[in-house]
Amino acid sequence: MTQPTAHAADTHDVIRVEGARENNLRDITVHLPKRRLTVFTGVSGSGKSSLVFDTIAAESQRMINETYPAFVQGFMATLARPDVDSLAGLTTAIIVDQERMGANLRSTVGTATDANALLRVLFSRLGDPHVGSPQAYSFNVPSVTGAGAVTIATGANKGKKEKRTFSITGGMCPRCEGTASVSDFDLTAIYDESKSLSEGALMVPGYSMDGWYGRIFSGYGFDMDKPLAKYTAKEMDDLLYKEPTKIKVEGINLTYEGVIPRIQKSMLSKDRDAMQAHIRAFVDRAVVFATCPECGGTRLARHALDSRIAGKNIADCCSMQITDLAAWVGELDEPSVAPLLRNLRHLLESFVEIGLGYLSLDRPAGTLSGGEAQRTKMIRHLGSSLSDVTYVFDEPSTGLHPHDIDRMNELLVRLRDKGNTVLVVEHKPEIIRIADHVVDLGPGAGSDGGEVCFEGTVEGLAESGTVTGRHLHDRARLKDTVRAPAGVHEIRGASTHNLQDVDVDVPLGVLVAVTGVAGSGKSSLIHGSLTGEGVVVIDQGAIKGSRRSNPATYTGLLDPIRKAFAKANGVKPALFSANSEGACPTCKGAGVMYTELGFMETVSSPCEVCDAKGFQAEVLDHHLGGKDISEVMGMSVAQALEFFSGGEAKLPAATKILARLADVGLGYVKIGQPLTTLSGGERQRLKLAAQMGDKGEVYVLDEPTTGLHLADVENLLGLLDRLVDSGKSVVVIEHHQAVMAHADWIIDLGPGAGHDGGRIVFEGTPADLVATGGTLTGEHLARYVQTSGE
């Protein structure tokens, strides 16, 4: 009997990547099995993201976009074709990354998912008393009424006018406009009454009397030379509170507006985390935020709060922990809304299943960590009926306690078993071990990486001799001796978020690890109570920077370099900045020319005038130590450190910053490399290096191992040791067992998440935690170190 020949459609069982050269990839070729779980490993900067996100996922999305009509493509982001010879076997890619959710003042966990929308529909159907449609329960919809005449066409060129009225019932609180808080101003931080306007009485950022503001104030009629203390009540009211008023200044029509309404529109409309640092500092000084007395911080109008189901209004539901809300919804039994209840139950159960049951729906979306944001995005895919889709994950273990990683593994495996291809960029051995296929990139980072060092099974990786293979089974050894504290920072009665009136002494002068499952209250305890002068906080917030920003500009390294070039050549420092006077006039200092092609991908090509250097030709005639500024900006951190350490180019101010960059493991990164090309781990370490120069006594680090390869964790521990040995106190919020084992003191929170956490379950040395056990952290740390002697 002859065997049936395989159908041609069944032969496309791999994703073929041929000749990938995106970023630092070195013309690599890989074949990835479909409907399997593939993990990409390698040191930070080795090219994992370049291969997975910038090549495979980017091309999949670009080709899908090309299926839309040209008109629609004109409204979509244009994506460039990756630098690769060929890609075959691609399927639709769904990227689940760690990008923070927008820090929009009106965005919450509930609005960012479908949860709030489903709850609003539920209350519009079952709420007692009935107050209106779903928008009557939305804190983003104001109530509006209006009346006017409308013209109704009744025939050719004829019509009749009728009076019409309309009203929209929204759920927005009219007092706080749905923001949950009202602001009051400290006027002493806004103006100095002893000065006149021309002397700089206004202390609001941007209010310089040398520019248009000075003309507008004098054009309105203010006496610019009279101290504000001598202003009449009417003049002060106009200065501070005047509504927008049309005026004419020097023949130009302008609008004058009081200082406080202007601050409210230009500054307070933004979330605090989205503000520039100097504006945030001003707002913190000048504005006092208080919970709205009208709605009690619920954001909702009175009619929405009066409408209830089983004794609860929609604000009560949104403030409940999601595990409790899921149980409450599960008890509702109303056949008329059965499909709605079924969908809502499934959504809330997905939150619990993915380990986010400790959140509440009214939690501002901007306060979620990168890991929490990624898991929130995962929720919509858990119940999806799609198959043969490529799911791409960026370090899904981020922010997860070892106890929670097993649950994440189950979700990844379930997505694969539904017939999907799952691609995961990851460093944690706990997730690497569930892979069907592993691609290890390296051998180093940056220009030393970009090659495929190993491709095969997890067992093969462990025996491969690559950097990842050698460290795959690493175990930490508990320290024989720990440092003695030089004092303590007392925290008393901490009750932020889920903390339950916590009292704890944080030792100073040592390395302290704050541990516990996700949602146990670690960040609430440290960020809420360990703040103030002398405390340097290095969190996971994204670095704000364009393709014109680079490590040299971000760390302040470029300033001493520009001044040294200027001094050596007797010219202005501004000539040696590609963002200032020295920029090539053709490409404006970018080094490349961008050609917009409408709905098609934007084409970039090296600038022929400056030969992609970004500087004017005459600027490159000036040298320092035999190098021009473009050659210096093209150096790696390690090369620049050697260059500025001695000889004619000796520059202590630059070597100090460069040494910190090398300390955090960024020696391979070019100092002129755009920030947009750095990986997530590289950006966090850049922030660490930049803030290490701050004059702080206590350093608070929020999961510094994020994005770090197993081999790099050891370097990080060395850096933390050097900080402590220099007399600093270091507090690390961390899940990595190697950091826990290396700490001098551990503060463990729990025992669970949300209202099941918020308590101190252990204080002591790592050795004591392993010996006594009894907590989830203790169990996993004991498992991690028990084979260290083998």
N, C-alpha and C positions, 0 to 999 in steps of 0.2 A: 504494500500500500504506500503510495507516494505521500510525502509530507506536504501539507498545504504551504504555499509560498507566503512569506510575510507580506502584509499589506504595506505599500510604500509609505503610508501615513504613520506607520508604527516605527519607522526607522529614525524619526527625529527625537531621539531620547536624550540628547545632550545639548547644552548651550555651548557653542564654539566661539571662543575669543581668540582671534589670530592677530598677532602684531600690535598689541596695545602699548601706546607710548604716552598716555595722558599723564601730566605732571612728571613724576620721577620714574614711571614704569619704563623698563628697558626692553621694548619690543617683545613682550612676553606672550605666550600662547598657553591657554588652559582650556580643558574640556570639562564642563560641570554637569554631573548627572541631573536630569530633571526628576521631579517628584521625590527628591531626596533632600536631606538637611546638610548643607555644606557650611562649614565654619572657616572663616579666613583669619589667620593668626599672623603674628609678626610684631616686632617692636614698633612703638609709636613712630609714625613717619616713614614706615617701610613701603607704603603704597597700597594698603588694604582698601582704604576709602576711594583712592583713585581708580582701582579696579572695579569695585563693587558699585559705588555710587556714581562716580564721574564717568564710567565707561558703560557698564551693563545697564544699570537703572536709567541713566541719562538717555541712552540711545533708545531704550524701550519707550520712554515717555515722549521723546522727540518724534518717533515714528507714529505713535498714536495721535499726537497733535496734528501730524500731516494728513490724517484721514478726514479732518474737519474742512469745511469749505474755507476758501481764502478769506472771506469776509469775517468768519468767526476767528480764524487764526490771528487776524489783525488785533484782536482784543486779548490775546493770550501772550504769556511770556514766551519770547523766542529762545530756543535752545540750540546751542552750537553742536555740530556733529563731533563726537569724541575723536581723538587722534588714535585711530585703530584701523588696521588693514581691512578686517572683516569681522562681522558678528552674525552668527547664524543660530537659529533655534530659539530666538528670544520669545518670551511670552509677556503678557501685560504685567508690568512691575508696580507693586504697591509699596511705597517707602514708608516705614514706620521709624522716624528718626527721633533725636533728642532735642530738636529745636524747641525752645521754651514757647509756651502759648503766649500770644500777645498780651502785653501788660495794659490791656484796656480796662479802664475804671469800671466799665459796665459788664465785663465778662466774668462769669463764674463757672465752676465745674458744671453746673446744671445747664447754663446757656451754651457752653462749648460742646456739650453732648446733646442728645435728644431728650434728656430727662426732664428739663423744665418745660419743654414744649408738650410732652405727654401729660405732665401734671396739670398744666393749664387747661388742656382739653378735658381732663378728668374733672376738674373743679367746675368748668363751665357746664358740665352735664349733671354732676351730682351735688354741687355746692348748695348749701342752704344757709341763708337765702340766695336765690339765683341773682347774680348781679350783671350778667352779660356774657359776651363771647369770650374766647380764650384770651384776647388781648386785654380784657378787664383785669386779668391776673398777672400781667407783664409789667415789671418795673421799668421797662425801657419804652413803654408807650404812654404818653401823657393823655389826659382827658382834654378833648377839644370841643368847643361849641362855636357855631357861626351862623350868620344869616345874611341874606342878600337877594338881589334880583337876578333871575336867570331868564334868558330869551329862548323860547321854544319855537323852532321853525314850523310854520303851518302851511307853507306853500312857496311858490317861486318868489324869492326875494321878500317874503313876508315872515312875520313872527310875532309872538305875543309875549309880554313880560309877566312873570309870576314871581311872587316872593317865596323863597324856600329857606328852611332852617335845617341844620344838620348838627349831629353831635356824635362824638366818638368817646366811648368810655374806656379809658386806659387804666392800667394799674399803678402808674408812677406816682410816688409820693410828691405832692406839689411843693413841699417845703425843701427837701434835699434833692429833688429832681432825680430820684432813683439811685443816688450815690451812697446812701446810708449814713452820710455824715454832713454836718454843716461846718462852715469855717468862720472863725473869728480872727480879727487881725490885731497884732501887737503893733500899734502905730509908732512906737518908739523905734522899731526896727525898720520902719518904712521911711521915716524922715527925721532929720535933726532940726528941731525948731529954732536953734540958735543961729542957723545959717540961712542964707538966701538961696533961691533957686540957682542963681549963677555961681554960687559958692559950692554947689553940690549937695544941697539939703536932702534931695531924694536919694535913698540908698538902695533903690531897686535896680537889679542888673539890667544894663542896656539904656538906662535913663541918663544919657550924657547930654548936657546942655550945649555942647559944642556942635551938635548936629541938628537934625530936623526937630527933635524934641524941644530944643531951646527956642527954635523959631515958632513952633506951635504954641508953647506956653506964653511967649511974649505976644504972639498974634492974637491969642484969646483975650489978653488984657492983664495978665498977672504982672505985678511989679517984680522984675527979676532980681533987684538989688535989695529988697526989703526982707529982713529975717521973717521966717514963717511965724515966729512967736507974736509978731505984730500984725498978722493977717486978721481980718474980721472973720466972724463966724461964717458969713456968706462966702467969703473968699476960700476959706478952708474947706467948706462943703463942696464948692465947685472944684477945687484942686483934687479932692479925694473921691467924690461920689458922682460927679456930673455925668449924666447920660450922654451918649454920642451927640455931638452938636456940630453942624457944618460951619466952617469959618473960612476966610480967605486970607492967605499969607503970601505977600509978595506977588499977588495976582494969581496964585494957585489955589484951587479949591481943595481944602483938607478937612479932616474930621478931628475935633478935640474930644477926648473922653477922659473921665476921672481916673486917677491912678488905680484905685481898688477894682472897679469894673474891668479895667485893662488887665490887671493881674489875674483876675478870675478867668478871663477868656484865654489869655495867652499861656498861663502857667498851671492854674488849678484844673483845667480841663484835661490835663495829662495825668497818667498814673505816676506816682512818685518815682518808681523804678525806671521810667522812661525819660526822666529829666536829665539834663546835663548836670555835672557835679556842682558847679557854682550856683546854678538855679535851685537845685535841690537843697543846698546849704542855706540859701536865702529863705526858701519856703519853710524849712525847719525852724528858722529863727523867727520869721514874721507871722506865720499862720498857725493857729491852734485849731486842730480838728476835734470836733465833739460829735458824739452819736446824735443823730437827728432826734429831737424830742417828740416830733410829730408821729414818726413811724417806729421809733425805738430801734432804728438800725435795720429794719426789715426791708427798706426801700419801697414799700408798698403803700398805696392809698387806703384809707379807712374802710371803704366798701369791700376791698379785696381781703382785708384782715377779718372782717365780720362774717365772711362766707366760710362755712366749715363742712367737713365730711368726717363723721364719726368723732366729733369733738376737736378736730384739728383743722387749722387753716393752712394755706399753702406755704406761708412763712415757717410755720412749725415743721412742716414736712421737709423743707429745704435746709433747716438748721439741724435736723436729726442726723446722727451718724448713719451712713448708707446701709449698714447691716441692720439697724433698727427700722429704717424706712422700708427696707425690703420685707421685713417681717410684718410691718403694719399693712403694706399693700397686699401681702399674701392673705391677710384676714378679710379683705374686702370681697364681698360676693354679690355682684350686681350683673345679672345676665345682659342687661341693655348695653353695657360697655365691656363685655367679656373680651373682645379682641384687643381693646386698649389696655386693659389690665394685664393681659397675657404679655403684650410687648413691653410694658413697663416693668413687670416682674423679671422678665428675661434680661432687660438692660441692667437693672439693679443687681441681679444675681451675677452678671458678668463683672461688675465692679468688685464684688466680693471675691469672685473666683480668681481674679487677676491680682488680688492683694491690695485693693484700694478701698476696701469696705470701711476703713477708718475715716475716710473723707466725709464731708457733708456737701450737699449740692450748692450751698451758698458760699463755699470757699472761693475767694478770688482766683481766677485762672492764672494770673501773673505770679502767684505765690507758690505754684507747683514747681518742684525740682525737675531737672531734665528727665530723670528716670520716671517720675510720676506722670509727666506730660507724655512720655513715650507709651506708658502703659494705658493711659487714658485714650490715646489714639488707637491702641490695639483693640479696645472694647468693640468698636464697630465691626471688626473683622471676625470676631469669635463665632458669631452665629451666621456668618455669610454662607450662602449656598454655592459660591463660586469655587471652581476647581481649575487646575492647570494655570494657576496664577503664580507669579514669582513674588514672594514676600521678602523684603529686604529690611533687616534689623541692624541698628547701630548700638552695639553693646547693651543688650536688654538686661544685663545683670546690674547696670548702674543704679545705685541707690537701694539695692536689695541686700538684706541680711542673708547669710548662708541658708537660714531656715526657709526663706522665701524663694530661693533659686530653684529648688526642686519643683515648685509650683509653676514657675516660668518655663522650666524644661518640659513639663507636661503640656503646656499650651503650644509650645513650638512643635512638639511631636504631633499634637493633634492637628495643627495646620498642615503639616506634611502628610499625615495619613489621610487627609481629605483629597489627596491627589495634587498638592501644590509643591512648588519648588521653594525651599526656604534657604535664604542666604543670610548668614549672620557674621558680622564683624565682632570679634570677642577676644578677651584676654583671660577670662576666668576658666581654670581647668574644669570646674563643675559643669560648665556649659559645653566646653570643647569635647568632653567625653561622650556626649550624646550624638555627636556628628556621625553621619554616614560617610562623609568625605571631608577631607581637610586640605586647604591650600595655605601653605606657610610662605610668607614673603619676607624678603630681607636681602642680604644677611644683616645689613645695618639699616640706618635711617637716612632720609634725604638722598643725596647723591650716592650714598653707599648702599642704598636699598633698591627696590624696584625689580627684583628678580624673584623667580619662583624657586625657593630652596627645597620645597617638598610638596608633593601632591599624592594623596592616598588615604589610608585609614588612620584612625587615632593610634592604634598599636604601632603602625609603621612610623608615625611621627615621633613617638616616644623613643624609638630605636634609631632615629635618623641622624642624630648628632647635631641638628640645627640648634640655634639659640633657644627656640621654643621647646624643642624636644628635650634638651638638657634640663630645662627648668619645669617641665610639665608635672613632675612628681615631687617638686620642692616641698619641704615641710620646714616650718620655723622651729627654732630652738628657744625655749624660754630663757631669759637672761638670768645668770647666776646671781647677780646683785643689781639692785635698782637704786637710783639716785634718791637722796633725802630731800624733801621739799624745803624751800627757803621761806615758806609762809603759806598762807591760804587766802583765797578770795571767797568770802562768805556769800552764799545765795540763800535768801530766806523768803519763804512763802511764795515761791514762784508758781503762778497759776495761769500763765499764757496758754491759750488753746486748751489742750487736754491735760496739762500739768495739774497735779492734785496737791496743791499747797506744799511744794517740794522745798525741803531744807537740805543743802549740801555744801560741803567745803571743797573748793577746787584747789588742789595743791599748786603752788607757784614754783618756778625754777626747775620744773621737771617736764617730761613728756606725758601728757594725759590723753587717754583715748576714751571718748564718749561713745558708747555702743548701745545696741538694741535694735529690734526689728523696725522696719519702715513704719513710721507713724507712731512710734512709742514716745516721742516728745524730745528727741535729742536736739534738733535744731531750735525748737521752742525754748528749751532750757538755756542753751548757750547763746543764741542770737538775741534772746529776749532779756537775759540777765547779765551776760558777760560783755558789756559794752562800755564805752566811755573813752576818756582821754588815755592814750597809751595802749589802746587795744587795736590791733590791725586785723581786720576780717578779710580773709581771702575766700570768697564764696564761688559758686558755680555759675554766676551770672555771665552772660555772653559778653565778649569784647566787642565794643561798638567800633567799627572801622571799615573804611571803603578799600577799594583796590589801590588807593593812593597811600594807605597806611601800611606801615611795615614795622618789624621789631625795633628798628633804629628810631623811628618817630614815636612809637608807643612808649618805649622805656626812657625817652629823653636822651638817648645815646647820640642822636644826630647833632644836638646843640654843641657839645664840646668838639665834635669832629668839624663842624662848620666853622667854629671860631678858630680852631687850630689851622685849618686851610687858609682862612682869611688873614690871620696873623703872619703866616709863612709867606704869603704872596702880596700883602699890603692892599687887600681889596675888601669889599663888604661880605659879611657872612651869608647874606641872602642869596648870593650867587651860587652857593653850594647846596641849594635845596631845589629839588625837582618840582616842588609845589610853589616856588616863589620866583625870584628874578632870574635864576639860572636855568629855568625850564626851557626846553626846546619849544620855540613858538609854533611849530607845526603840530606836534603831538601833545602839546601842553604838559610835557614832563612825564607822560605815561609810558613812553618808549614804544608804544604800538598805536596803530591807527584803527579805529572802529568804523566800519561801514554798515549803516542800517539798510536793510533790504526789505522793509515793510514787515509782512507776516513771515518772511523766511528768516533763517538764522543770521545773526549779525556776524560779519566777517571781520576778523582781526588780522592785521599784518604788521610786521616790524616797520617802524618809522624809518624811511630811507634817508631823511635829512640828518638825523642824529645817530643813525645805525643802531637803533633800539636802546640807546644809552639814556635818553631822557633829558640830556643837558645840551646847552648851546656849545658850539665848537670852541669858542674862546674860553669857556669855563674849563674845558678839558686841557687847556694849555697850562693851567695852574696845577702844581704838584706838591705833595707832602710825602717825604720819604720815598720819592721816586714813583709814586702812584697818583693817578688823578682820582677825582671823587667817584666816578662811575666804577672804577676798579675796586675802590674801597667798599662801595655799596654792594658789589658782587661777591665779596668775601663771606665765608662762613664765620660763625661766631668764633670758632677755634682759630681760624686764620687771622681774623681781626685782632684777637687777643694777643697773638704772637706779634703781629705787626705793630700794635700800639704799646707793647711792653718795653721796647728799647729803641736805641738809635735815634735818628732824626725825628721819627714820628712818635716818640715816647709821649704818652698822654694818660696820666694817672686817672683823670676823671672818666675817661672812656674805658680803661681796663677794669675799673671798679664795677661798672655796669656789665661789661662783657664777662667778668668772672662769675657774676651772679647768674647770667644766662647759661654759662657752661656748667655751673653748679646744679642747675635743675635739669640737666641732660639735653640742652638745646644747642650743643656745640656744632652740630651739623647744619643748622638752619642758617640761611643767608640773611645778613642784617638788612638787606634791601628787598627781601621777599614779601610780596603783598600778604597782608593778614588773611585775606579771603582764601589763600591757598593752604593755610595751616590746618591741621587736623584738630579735633576737639581737645585731645590730650595736650597737644602742643600749645594751644591757646591758653589753657588753664595754667600750664607751667610758665608761660610768658607772663601771665598776670602775677603768679607767685614771685617770679624774679623781679618784676617791677616794684612790687609792694614790699619786698624784703629790704628795700632801701629806706622805707619809712622808719621814723624814729619811734618805734613801739616797744613796749616791754612785754606785752602778751600777744602772741600770734594765734589766731583762730583759723583753722583750715577745715573746709567742708569737703570731705572725701577727696583728698589730694591724689589718691591712686586711680581716680577716674581716667581711663584712656592709657594707663601705664601697663606696659608689658611686664610679665613676671620678672624678667631680668632687671627692669628699671626700678622696681619697687625697692630693691636693695640700695640703689643710689639715692632714692628719696629718703630712706631711713637714715642714710649717712648725712644727708642735708639737714634733716630734723635734729639729729644728734649735734651737728655743728651749731645750730641755732641755740639749742639748750645749753651747750657747753660755753657759749659766748655770754651766758647770763640771762637769756630770754626764757619766758614761759611759753610752752607750745601746747595748745589744746586742739586735738584732732577729732572731728566727727567722722567715724570710719566703720566700714563693714569688713575690710580685708583682715583676715586672721594674722597675717605676717606683721601688720602694724600693731594689732592688739598684743601679740606676743612680745613685741619690742618695747612696748610702753612701760613707763615706771608705775603708772597708776591707771586703773580702769574704773569708770563710772558707767554702770550698766542700767539702762532704763527698760521698763516693761511692766508686767510680764508680757502683755500683748500690745496691740495697736489701738489707737483711738481711745475710747473711754475704758478699754481694758489695759491701757498703759498709763503713762504719766506719773509713774512712781519709780523711786530708786530701788532696784532689786539687788544691787551689789555695789560695794565700794571696796577697793583693795588692789593688791598687786595681781598681775596675770597668773602667777603661780598659785595664788590663793584661789582665784576664780576656777582654774583647772582642777585644783584639789577638792574644792567644796562642791562644784557643779551646781545643779539646781536651777540654773537659768538656761534659756535657749542658747545664749551667747557662750556660756560656759561649756555646754555640751559640744558645740561645733568647734570651739577653740581646742578642747581636749582631743577631739578627733583629728584636728589638724596637726597638733604637736606630738601625738602619741607615737608616731613612727619616726620622729626626728633622729632618734639614735640608731636607726636601722642603717 
